[in-house]
Amino acid sequence: MAKLIHSMIRVLDEKRSVAFYEAAFGLSVKDKLDFESFCLIYMVSDQSAFELELTINKERTEPYDLGDGYGHLALVVDDLEAAREQVIAAGAEPRDIVDFRPAGTRVARFFFVADPDGYQIEVIEKGGRFS
């Protein structure tokens, strides 16, 4: 049986990225592995054991090309409006809240926001299959 444990993204600026995920989503650094040419930072929330791994390549000076294959990370929150205000307070510019009802019945309420490196994050209100 497999168990999902983390997802990795490459970030340009360690301090900026850690500060964003702390302020916007309440994640905290669980572990940091510092090597000569790169650093791995594992961040978690108190709601889940799943980790976000930030990889910092120390000699990198240019932003990463996210390409056309990356989708998004998703987080579930109890209070969508409060989460959106927290993201704004963290200095980000979230998109509008979407009440997704493709066949008339609500599937989800959510908004998207980009992190400092341009990675898209979907913030979903808890409910239904997103609990």
N, C-alpha and C positions, 0 to 999 in steps of 0.2 A: 504494500500500500504506500503510495506517495503522499507526502505532506508538503504543501507550499511553504517556503520559509522566508524568501526575500525576492525583491526585484531590484536590479541595479540600473542606475543612470549615471552618466558621466557629467560632471559639473566643472565649471571653470574656476569659480572662486569659492573655496571652502567656507570661509566665514559668512559670506553673503548667503550661500545656500542653507547652511545650518541655521542661521538667524531666521531665514524665511520659513523653513519648515517648523521651527520652534514657535514663532509668532503666529503664523497662519493656521497651523493645525495642531499645535500642542505636542508635537513629536519631541522626543529627547534623545540625546546621544547615548546609546547603549554600549558601544564599543568603538574603538579607533585603532586601526592597524596602520602604523606609519612605516613605510619602506623608503628606500633611497630615491626612487623615481616616481612613486605614486603613494597615495594614501586611501584607505578604505574606512568610511565612517558608516556605522550601522545605527539607524534611527528607528524608534518604535513609539507607539502610543500606549497608554495604559489600558486600552481597550482590546489589544490584540498582540499576539506574539510575532506576527508577520513583520518583517523588517524592510525598510527602504535603505538600500546600500548606495551611498554616494561615493563615486570613484573620482579622485582628483589626480590627474596626471600632472606632476609638478612643473614640467617644462612647457606645458601647453599655454599658449598666449591667445590663440584664436578661438572664438566660440565654436562649438560643435555644430556640424550640419546634422540636423535631426532626420533628414531624408524624408521619404514618403512611406516608410514602413512602420514608424512609431505611432501608436494610438494614444493611450492615456493611462494614467493611474486613476483609481477611484477610491474615494473614502465615503463612509457613511456617518452622518451626524444626526443627533436628536433634533436640533433646532436649526433649520436651514437659514433662516434670516439672520440669526445670531452668528452662525458660521460665516456668512457672507460679510457681515460687519467686521468680524475678526480678521478676515482676509484683507479687507480694505484698510483696517488699522495697521496691518503689517506692511502696507505700502503697495499692495497689488491692485490690479484693476480687473475684478471679476466681471464676467458677462452677466446678462440678466438671468433671473430665475426662469426656468422652463417648466411648465406643467405639462408633461408628456402624456397625451391621451390619444394615441393613434386610431383607436377604434371606439372612442368615447369613454372608455374606462381608464382611469389613471394607472399608468405603468410606473411612473416615477416623477418626482420633483427634484430638480437639480440645477446647478450652474457649473460652468467651467471657468478656470483661471489658469494662467501660465505662471510657472515658477521663474526665477531669475534667468534660467538658461533656455526658457521657451518651452519646457515640457508642459503638456496640458494635463490638468488635474480636474477630474469630475468630482464634485461634491454633491452627494445624494442624500436626500432626507430619508431617515429610517422609516421603513414600512414595507409591507408585502414581501417580495423576495429579497429586499435589501434591508435585512434586519441584523 
